[in-house]
Amino acid sequence: MNAPAERMPALYLSHGAPPLADDPVWPGQLAAWSAGLPRPTAILMVSAHWEEAPLALGAVRTLPLVYDFWGFPEHYYRVQYAAPGAPALADSVRKLLAAPGTPVQDIPDRGLDHGAHVPLVEMYPDADIPVLQMSLPTLDPRRLMDIGRKLAPLRDEGVLIVGSGFFTHNLAALRQSGTPSWSAEFDDWGRAALDSGDVDALLDFTRTSPAGGLAHPRTEHFAPLFVTLGAADATGDLAGQRSVIDGFWMGLAKRSVQFG
C-alpha cells in the first residue's frame, strides 16, 4: 500500500515576466523555495493571466505553451515546458467543485500561460510533475476564497496549489526609476495584514490598503492570493504563513507567501 501523501503547503507567488529568467537573484530564490518543499504529486496553477467564466480547466494534457506576451526578444518565445497533463487532478477538481453555482468547463486546447510556466521553469525545471491550470472565474475575493476552501482537500493528496500573480502590478512602475512609493506602501501594508492574519482587510484591499488603486489598477494579479487563502484557511494554516520572497523587481513587489 502506498504511504499517504504529505499535506502540501499552499503558495501565492509573484511570477514576474519572461525576463525573470535573466535576473541574477530571483530564479535562485524560486529554485530554493521548491527544493525545500515536499515533492508534489501534481500542481494546480491559478494564474492572473487566465480569466474565464464559468471556471475552466486547461492543460489537462501536455500542450504547447501560451506565449501571452508581446515585444520581447525571440528567445523567450522558444522556452518549452512539456509537463505531463493531470487528468486525474482535473477529475478531482470537478468533483470538489460540483456544487450549485460552481460549474466547471474544459478548454481542451489551452496550454500553460506565462503566469504558470515562467515560475515553474525555475521551480521544477525537469517538467516531470503533472500540472493543471485553472481559470479565475471571477475577481471577487470572497468567491475566490470560497473556491480555495473547496479545493483544500487536494493538499492532502500531495497537490501543490499555487496562486500566481504579482503583489503589486501597475506597469507604470516600469517607466520610473527606483521603487514607487505606492508599491512600497502597498507591500508593507500587505505584509502586515498577512502577518496579523487580517483576512477581512485583505478581502477588502481596494478600500483598506494605502494606494491600492495604484498598486492594482486592475485586481487580477492580486486575485490568485484569495484562492490560496481559502485553501489555507480550510486547514487552519493561515496563522502559519511566511513570506519566502520579498523585495522589488522593476519597482513591483515580488512578495511570495507560503501557508503551511
C-alpha contacts under 8 A as a table, 3 or more apart, distances in Angstrom:
res1	aa1	res2	aa2	distance
4	P	157	E	7.60
5	A	41	T	7.94
5	A	156	D	6.36
5	A	157	E	5.40
5	A	158	G	5.05
6	E	38	P	7.26
6	E	156	D	6.39
6	E	157	E	7.25
6	E	158	G	5.69
7	R	155	R	5.20
7	R	156	D	4.39
7	R	157	E	6.78
7	R	158	G	5.60
7	R	159	V	7.90
8	M	37	L	7.88
8	M	38	P	6.90
8	M	40	P	7.12
8	M	155	R	5.02
8	M	156	D	6.68
8	M	158	G	5.47
8	M	159	V	6.24
8	M	160	L	5.65
8	M	260	G	7.38
9	P	155	R	7.03
9	P	160	L	6.57
9	P	161	I	7.52
9	P	232	A	7.79
9	P	258	Q	6.55
9	P	259	F	5.47
9	P	260	G	4.56
10	A	155	R	7.68
10	A	160	L	6.22
10	A	161	I	5.11
10	A	162	V	6.16
10	A	228	T	5.81
10	A	231	A	6.65
10	A	232	A	6.30
10	A	258	Q	6.00
10	A	259	F	5.23
10	A	260	G	6.67
11	L	160	L	7.68
11	L	161	I	6.30
11	L	162	V	4.78
11	L	163	G	6.14
11	L	228	T	6.17
11	L	256	S	7.55
11	L	257	V	5.81
11	L	258	Q	4.70
11	L	259	F	6.27
12	Y	162	V	5.71
12	Y	163	G	4.56
12	Y	164	S	5.83
12	Y	165	G	7.42
12	Y	224	P	7.11
12	Y	225	L	5.55
12	Y	228	T	6.19
12	Y	256	S	5.61
12	Y	257	V	5.21
12	Y	258	Q	6.60
13	L	162	V	7.27
13	L	163	G	6.36
13	L	164	S	5.09
13	L	165	G	6.23
13	L	166	F	6.94
13	L	167	F	8.00
13	L	254	K	7.60
13	L	255	R	6.95
13	L	256	S	4.20
13	L	257	V	6.26
14	S	164	S	5.94
14	S	165	G	4.98
14	S	166	F	4.08
14	S	167	F	6.08
14	S	253	A	7.95
14	S	254	K	5.08
14	S	255	R	6.31
14	S	256	S	5.69
15	H	115	G	5.85
15	H	116	A	7.73
15	H	118	V	6.66
15	H	119	P	5.64
15	H	164	S	5.92
15	H	165	G	5.84
15	H	166	F	6.21
15	H	254	K	7.78
16	G	19	P	7.74
16	G	20	L	5.80
16	G	115	G	7.74
16	G	118	V	7.54
16	G	119	P	7.86
16	G	166	F	6.96
16	G	254	K	7.62
17	A	20	L	5.63
17	A	114	H	7.30
17	A	115	G	7.82
17	A	118	V	6.98
18	P	21	A	6.33
18	P	76	Y	6.29
18	P	114	H	7.38
18	P	118	V	6.22
19	P	22	D	5.39
19	P	23	D	6.89
19	P	76	Y	7.88
20	L	23	D	5.23
20	L	26	W	6.80
20	L	27	P	6.91
20	L	118	V	7.67
21	A	26	W	7.81
21	A	27	P	6.08
21	A	118	V	7.75
21	A	122	E	7.57
22	D	27	P	7.92
23	D	26	W	5.84
23	D	27	P	6.79
24	P	27	P	7.32
24	P	28	G	7.88
25	V	28	G	5.66
25	V	29	Q	6.48
26	W	29	Q	5.03
26	W	30	L	6.37
27	P	30	L	5.22
27	P	31	A	6.16
27	P	122	E	5.63
27	P	123	M	7.93
28	G	31	A	5.00
28	G	32	A	6.02
28	G	122	E	7.66
29	Q	32	A	5.20
29	Q	33	W	6.16
29	Q	245	I	7.00
30	L	33	W	5.06
30	L	34	S	6.40
30	L	119	P	7.26
30	L	122	E	6.14
30	L	123	M	5.48
31	A	34	S	5.38
31	A	35	A	6.16
31	A	122	E	5.65
31	A	123	M	4.57
31	A	124	Y	7.51
32	A	35	A	5.05
32	A	36	G	6.42
32	A	123	M	7.81
33	W	36	G	5.42
33	W	37	L	6.84
33	W	123	M	7.44
33	W	244	V	7.30
34	S	37	L	5.23
34	S	123	M	5.41
34	S	124	Y	7.29
35	A	38	P	7.92
35	A	123	M	7.77
39	R	158	G	7.82
40	P	43	I	6.66
40	P	129	I	7.26
40	P	158	G	5.23
40	P	159	V	5.53
40	P	160	L	5.79
41	T	129	I	6.80
41	T	130	P	7.33
41	T	157	E	7.36
41	T	158	G	5.06
41	T	159	V	5.57
41	T	160	L	7.75
42	A	86	A	7.14
42	A	89	L	7.36
42	A	129	I	5.69
42	A	130	P	4.83
42	A	131	V	5.82
42	A	132	L	7.82
42	A	158	G	6.92
42	A	159	V	4.91
42	A	160	L	6.38
43	I	129	I	7.15
43	I	130	P	6.30
43	I	131	V	4.76
43	I	132	L	6.27
43	I	159	V	5.50
43	I	160	L	4.74
43	I	161	I	6.07
43	I	162	V	7.33
44	L	131	V	6.02
44	L	132	L	5.00
44	L	133	Q	5.79
44	L	134	M	7.07
44	L	159	V	6.90
44	L	160	L	6.14
44	L	161	I	4.89
44	L	162	V	6.11
45	M	116	A	6.26
45	M	131	V	7.26
45	M	132	L	6.19
45	M	133	Q	4.69
45	M	134	M	6.14
45	M	161	I	6.30
45	M	162	V	5.01
45	M	163	G	6.20
45	M	164	S	7.02
46	V	50	W	7.90
46	V	116	A	7.63
46	V	133	Q	5.97
46	V	134	M	5.20
46	V	135	S	6.11
46	V	136	L	6.91
46	V	161	I	7.90
46	V	162	V	6.14
46	V	163	G	4.85
46	V	164	S	5.92
46	V	224	P	6.20
46	V	227	V	7.94
47	S	50	W	5.89
47	S	113	D	7.79
47	S	115	G	5.19
47	S	116	A	6.11
47	S	133	Q	7.59
47	S	134	M	7.50
47	S	135	S	6.96
47	S	136	L	7.43
47	S	163	G	6.20
47	S	164	S	4.74
47	S	165	G	6.23
47	S	224	P	6.63
48	A	51	E	7.22
48	A	115	G	6.55
48	A	136	L	7.29
48	A	164	S	6.23
48	A	165	G	5.18
48	A	220	E	5.33
48	A	221	H	5.00
48	A	222	F	7.76
48	A	223	A	7.09
48	A	224	P	6.43
49	H	113	D	6.92
49	H	114	H	7.62
49	H	115	G	6.11
49	H	220	E	7.75
50	W	113	D	7.76
50	W	134	M	7.88
50	W	135	S	5.15
50	W	136	L	6.16
51	E	135	S	5.39
51	E	136	L	4.62
51	E	137	P	5.84
51	E	138	T	7.18
52	E	55	L	5.97
52	E	56	A	6.26
52	E	135	S	5.55
52	E	136	L	5.94
52	E	137	P	5.05
52	E	138	T	7.75
53	A	56	A	6.79
53	A	135	S	7.73
53	A	136	L	7.37
53	A	137	P	4.35
53	A	138	T	7.07
54	P	102	T	7.55
54	P	103	P	5.96
54	P	104	V	6.07
54	P	105	Q	6.52
54	P	137	P	5.66
55	L	102	T	7.33
55	L	103	P	6.48
55	L	104	V	5.05
55	L	105	Q	6.24
55	L	134	M	7.18
55	L	135	S	5.70
55	L	136	L	6.49
55	L	137	P	4.64
56	A	104	V	5.59
56	A	105	Q	4.71
56	A	106	D	5.43
56	A	107	I	6.42
56	A	134	M	5.77
56	A	135	S	5.21
56	A	136	L	7.94
56	A	137	P	7.47
57	L	60	V	7.05
57	L	90	A	7.16
57	L	104	V	7.39
57	L	105	Q	6.41
57	L	106	D	4.98
57	L	107	I	6.00
57	L	108	P	7.88
57	L	132	L	7.15
57	L	133	Q	5.84
57	L	134	M	4.69
57	L	135	S	6.45
58	G	106	D	6.38
58	G	107	I	5.27
58	G	108	P	5.99
58	G	109	D	7.14
58	G	110	R	5.21
58	G	111	G	6.21
58	G	112	L	7.48
58	G	132	L	6.44
58	G	133	Q	5.23
58	G	134	M	6.34
58	G	135	S	7.94
59	A	62	T	6.13
59	A	63	L	6.29
59	A	85	G	6.08
59	A	86	A	7.68
59	A	108	P	7.02
59	A	109	D	7.29
59	A	110	R	5.85
59	A	111	G	4.70
59	A	112	L	6.12
59	A	131	V	7.18
59	A	132	L	5.51
59	A	133	Q	5.98
60	V	85	G	4.75
60	V	86	A	5.21
60	V	87	P	5.34
60	V	90	A	6.78
60	V	108	P	6.95
60	V	131	V	7.64
60	V	132	L	5.74
60	V	133	Q	7.71
61	R	84	P	6.50
61	R	85	G	3.73
61	R	86	A	6.46
61	R	87	P	7.01
61	R	108	P	7.95
62	T	82	A	6.01
62	T	83	A	6.19
62	T	84	P	5.42
62	T	85	G	4.97
62	T	111	G	7.43
63	L	82	A	7.09
63	L	109	D	7.15
63	L	110	R	7.24
63	L	111	G	5.09
63	L	112	L	7.75
64	P	80	Q	7.78
64	P	82	A	7.43
64	P	111	G	5.69
64	P	112	L	7.64
65	L	80	Q	7.00
65	L	81	Y	7.11
65	L	111	G	5.00
65	L	112	L	5.14
65	L	113	D	6.13
65	L	114	H	7.91
65	L	117	H	7.73
66	V	110	R	7.45
66	V	111	G	5.68
66	V	112	L	5.71
66	V	113	D	4.55
66	V	114	H	6.78
67	Y	77	Y	6.41
67	Y	113	D	6.33
67	Y	114	H	6.40
68	D	113	D	6.36
68	D	114	H	6.48
69	F	72	F	7.45
69	F	114	H	7.87
72	F	76	Y	6.85
73	P	76	Y	6.12
73	P	77	Y	7.72
74	E	77	Y	5.46
74	E	78	R	7.00
75	H	78	R	5.17
75	H	79	V	6.99
76	Y	79	V	5.67
81	Y	117	H	6.75
81	Y	121	V	6.85
81	Y	127	A	6.07
82	A	127	A	6.10
83	A	127	A	4.53
83	A	128	D	5.66
83	A	129	I	6.21
83	A	130	P	5.81
83	A	131	V	6.30
84	P	127	A	7.44
84	P	128	D	6.52
84	P	129	I	6.40
84	P	130	P	4.51
84	P	131	V	6.45
85	G	130	P	5.19
85	G	131	V	5.72
85	G	132	L	6.55
86	A	89	L	5.28
86	A	90	A	6.26
86	A	130	P	5.08
86	A	131	V	5.67
86	A	132	L	5.60
87	P	90	A	4.90
87	P	91	D	6.26
88	A	91	D	5.11
88	A	92	S	6.40
89	L	92	S	4.98
89	L	93	V	6.17
89	L	132	L	7.23
90	A	93	V	5.10
90	A	94	R	6.22
90	A	132	L	7.01
91	D	94	R	5.16
91	D	95	K	6.31
92	S	95	K	5.15
92	S	96	L	6.18
92	S	154	L	7.78
93	V	96	L	5.18
93	V	97	L	6.12
93	V	151	L	6.86
94	R	97	L	5.27
94	R	98	A	5.81
94	R	104	V	6.41
95	K	98	A	5.07
96	L	99	A	7.85
96	L	150	K	6.04
96	L	151	L	6.31
97	L	102	T	5.83
97	L	103	P	7.21
97	L	104	V	7.42
97	L	147	I	7.55
97	L	150	K	6.57
97	L	151	L	7.55
98	A	102	T	6.47
98	A	103	P	6.75
98	A	104	V	7.77
99	A	102	T	5.63
99	A	103	P	7.36
100	P	103	P	7.28
107	I	110	R	5.83
112	L	115	G	7.89
112	L	116	A	5.82
112	L	117	H	6.10
112	L	133	Q	6.67
113	D	116	A	5.49
113	D	117	H	6.18
114	H	117	H	4.98
114	H	118	V	5.21
115	G	118	V	6.11
115	G	119	P	7.21
115	G	164	S	6.04
115	G	165	G	6.94
116	A	119	P	6.24
116	A	120	L	6.31
116	A	133	Q	7.68
116	A	164	S	6.90
117	H	120	L	4.91
117	H	121	V	5.88
118	V	121	V	5.61
118	V	122	E	7.11
119	P	122	E	5.36
119	P	123	M	6.16
120	L	123	M	4.91
120	L	124	Y	5.38
120	L	125	P	6.74
120	L	127	A	7.94
121	V	124	Y	5.72
121	V	125	P	4.62
121	V	126	D	7.93
121	V	127	A	7.46
122	E	125	P	5.65
124	Y	127	A	5.89
124	Y	128	D	7.69
124	Y	129	I	7.79
127	A	130	P	7.96
136	L	139	L	6.91
136	L	144	L	7.85
136	L	224	P	7.63
138	T	143	R	7.37
138	T	144	L	7.10
139	L	143	R	7.99
139	L	144	L	7.20
139	L	219	T	7.02
139	L	220	E	6.36
139	L	223	A	5.88
140	D	143	R	5.50
140	D	144	L	6.26
140	D	223	A	7.63
141	P	144	L	5.14
141	P	145	M	6.08
141	P	203	L	5.60
141	P	204	D	7.93
141	P	223	A	6.44
141	P	226	F	5.75
142	R	145	M	5.04
142	R	146	D	6.23
142	R	203	L	6.68
142	R	226	F	7.47
143	R	146	D	5.09
143	R	147	I	6.38
144	L	147	I	5.04
144	L	148	G	6.27
144	L	223	A	7.56
144	L	224	P	7.75
144	L	226	F	5.57
144	L	227	V	5.17
144	L	230	G	7.51
145	M	148	G	4.97
145	M	149	R	6.28
145	M	226	F	4.79
145	M	227	V	4.87
145	M	228	T	7.38
145	M	229	L	6.17
145	M	230	G	4.25
145	M	231	A	7.55
146	D	149	R	5.07
146	D	150	K	6.43
146	D	227	V	7.51
146	D	230	G	5.99
147	I	150	K	5.17
147	I	151	L	6.35
147	I	227	V	6.33
147	I	230	G	6.94
148	G	151	L	5.06
148	G	152	A	6.19
148	G	226	F	7.21
148	G	227	V	4.21
148	G	228	T	6.07
148	G	229	L	6.89
148	G	230	G	4.11
148	G	231	A	4.42
148	G	232	A	7.91
149	R	152	A	5.19
149	R	227	V	7.61
149	R	230	G	4.36
149	R	231	A	4.69
149	R	232	A	7.47
149	R	233	D	6.86
149	R	234	A	5.23
150	K	153	P	7.28
150	K	230	G	7.90
150	K	231	A	7.38
151	L	154	L	5.87
151	L	155	R	7.99
151	L	231	A	6.23
152	A	155	R	5.71
152	A	156	D	7.85
152	A	230	G	7.43
152	A	231	A	4.38
152	A	232	A	7.06
152	A	234	A	6.24
152	A	235	T	7.17
153	P	156	D	5.55
153	P	157	E	7.12
154	L	157	E	5.09
154	L	158	G	6.78
154	L	159	V	5.45
155	R	158	G	5.25
155	R	159	V	4.88
155	R	160	L	6.36
155	R	161	I	7.23
156	D	159	V	7.16
161	I	228	T	6.99
161	I	231	A	7.81
162	V	228	T	6.78
163	G	224	P	4.48
163	G	225	L	5.63
163	G	226	F	7.99
163	G	227	V	6.57
163	G	228	T	5.82
164	S	221	H	7.60
164	S	224	P	5.97
164	S	225	L	7.62
165	G	220	E	7.52
165	G	221	H	4.25
165	G	222	F	5.93
165	G	223	A	7.44
165	G	224	P	6.16
165	G	225	L	7.57
166	F	169	H	5.83
166	F	221	H	5.17
166	F	222	F	6.31
166	F	252	L	7.76
166	F	253	A	7.05
166	F	254	K	6.21
166	F	255	R	7.67
167	F	187	D	7.01
167	F	221	H	7.05
167	F	222	F	6.09
167	F	252	L	7.43
167	F	253	A	5.36
167	F	254	K	5.80
167	F	255	R	5.79
167	F	256	S	7.59
168	T	183	S	6.11
168	T	186	F	7.33
168	T	187	D	7.18
168	T	215	A	5.00
168	T	216	H	6.17
168	T	221	H	7.54
168	T	222	F	7.45
168	T	252	L	5.45
168	T	253	A	5.22
168	T	254	K	7.43
169	H	215	A	5.73
169	H	216	H	5.41
169	H	217	P	7.73
169	H	221	H	6.55
169	H	252	L	6.30
169	H	253	A	7.89
170	N	173	A	6.08
170	N	214	L	6.65
170	N	215	A	5.77
170	N	216	H	5.95
170	N	217	P	6.49
170	N	252	L	7.59
171	L	174	L	5.44
171	L	175	R	7.56
172	A	175	R	5.49
172	A	176	Q	7.08
173	A	176	Q	5.26
173	A	177	S	7.82
173	A	179	T	7.36
173	A	180	P	6.55
173	A	250	M	6.87
173	A	251	G	5.40
173	A	252	L	6.80
174	L	177	S	7.71
174	L	250	M	5.87
174	L	251	G	6.68
176	Q	179	T	7.74
176	Q	180	P	7.46
176	Q	251	G	7.73
177	S	251	G	7.66
178	G	250	M	7.38
178	G	251	G	5.95
179	T	183	S	6.72
179	T	184	A	6.84
179	T	248	F	7.26
179	T	250	M	7.28
179	T	251	G	4.14
179	T	252	L	7.10
180	P	183	S	5.40
180	P	184	A	6.59
180	P	251	G	6.17
181	S	184	A	5.18
181	S	185	E	5.98
182	W	185	E	5.10
182	W	186	F	6.05
182	W	210	P	7.46
182	W	211	A	5.34
182	W	212	G	7.84
182	W	214	L	6.42
182	W	215	A	6.14
183	S	186	F	5.34
183	S	187	D	6.09
183	S	211	A	7.85
183	S	214	L	7.85
183	S	215	A	5.69
183	S	251	G	7.00
183	S	252	L	6.17
183	S	253	A	6.42
184	A	187	D	5.13
184	A	188	D	6.12
184	A	253	A	7.24
185	E	188	D	5.21
185	E	189	W	6.16
185	E	210	P	6.38
185	E	211	A	7.10
186	F	189	W	5.03
186	F	190	G	5.99
186	F	209	S	6.45
186	F	210	P	5.84
186	F	211	A	6.33
186	F	212	G	6.57
186	F	215	A	6.55
187	D	190	G	5.08
187	D	191	R	6.10
187	D	253	A	6.24
187	D	255	R	7.52
188	D	191	R	5.19
188	D	192	A	6.28
189	W	192	A	5.22
189	W	193	A	6.16
189	W	209	S	6.49
189	W	210	P	7.25
190	G	193	A	5.04
190	G	194	L	6.09
190	G	202	L	7.48
190	G	209	S	7.76
191	R	194	L	5.22
191	R	195	D	6.03
191	R	243	S	7.91
192	A	195	D	5.01
192	A	196	S	6.09
193	A	196	S	5.28
193	A	197	G	5.94
193	A	198	D	5.02
193	A	199	V	7.28
193	A	201	A	6.93
193	A	202	L	6.76
194	L	197	G	5.01
194	L	198	D	6.32
194	L	199	V	7.50
194	L	202	L	7.94
194	L	241	Q	7.41
195	D	198	D	7.85
195	D	239	A	7.83
195	D	241	Q	7.37
195	D	242	R	7.64
197	G	238	L	6.65
197	G	239	A	6.32
198	D	201	A	5.51
198	D	202	L	6.54
199	V	202	L	4.97
199	V	203	L	6.03
200	D	203	L	5.14
200	D	204	D	6.29
201	A	204	D	5.16
201	A	205	F	5.76
201	A	208	T	5.85
201	A	209	S	7.73
202	L	205	F	4.82
202	L	208	T	7.70
203	L	226	F	7.76
204	D	207	R	5.82
204	D	208	T	6.04
205	F	208	T	4.95
205	F	209	S	5.22
205	F	212	G	6.83
206	T	209	S	6.19
206	T	212	G	5.30
206	T	213	G	6.61
207	R	212	G	7.25
208	T	212	G	7.99
209	S	212	G	5.37
211	A	214	L	5.28
211	A	215	A	6.06
212	G	215	A	4.99
212	G	216	H	5.84
212	G	217	P	7.66
213	G	216	H	5.32
213	G	217	P	4.99
213	G	218	R	7.83
214	L	217	P	5.45
216	H	219	T	5.27
216	H	221	H	7.56
216	H	222	F	7.54
218	R	221	H	7.79
219	T	222	F	5.55
219	T	223	A	6.15
220	E	223	A	5.03
220	E	224	P	7.42
221	H	224	P	6.70
222	F	225	L	5.78
222	F	226	F	7.84
223	A	226	F	5.76
223	A	227	V	7.58
224	P	227	V	5.43
224	P	228	T	6.69
225	L	228	T	5.13
225	L	229	L	6.13
226	F	229	L	4.79
226	F	230	G	6.10
227	V	230	G	5.20
227	V	231	A	6.30
228	T	231	A	5.12
228	T	232	A	6.20
229	L	232	A	5.10
229	L	233	D	5.88
229	L	238	L	7.09
230	G	233	D	5.01
230	G	234	A	6.18
231	A	234	A	5.65
231	A	235	T	7.14
232	A	235	T	5.55
232	A	236	G	6.28
232	A	237	D	4.89
232	A	238	L	5.60
232	A	259	F	6.09
232	A	260	G	7.20
233	D	236	G	5.06
233	D	237	D	5.78
233	D	238	L	5.47
234	A	237	D	7.66
236	G	239	A	7.31
237	D	240	G	5.22
237	D	241	Q	7.00
237	D	259	F	5.80
237	D	260	G	5.24
238	L	241	Q	5.78
238	L	259	F	6.24
238	L	260	G	7.65
239	A	259	F	7.96
240	G	259	F	5.77
240	G	260	G	5.61
241	Q	257	V	6.72
241	Q	258	Q	5.46
241	Q	259	F	4.30
241	Q	260	G	6.43
242	R	257	V	5.63
242	R	258	Q	5.51
242	R	259	F	6.73
243	S	246	D	6.73
243	S	255	R	6.58
243	S	256	S	5.64
243	S	257	V	4.34
243	S	258	Q	6.40
244	V	255	R	7.55
244	V	256	S	5.80
244	V	257	V	5.61
244	V	258	Q	6.68
245	I	254	K	6.87
245	I	255	R	5.30
245	I	256	S	5.04
245	I	257	V	7.13
246	D	253	A	7.00
246	D	254	K	5.55
246	D	255	R	4.15
246	D	256	S	6.48
247	G	253	A	5.94
247	G	254	K	5.93
247	G	255	R	6.55
248	F	251	G	5.57
248	F	252	L	5.19
248	F	253	A	4.48
248	F	254	K	5.46
248	F	255	R	7.90
249	W	252	L	5.24
249	W	253	A	6.50
249	W	254	K	6.50
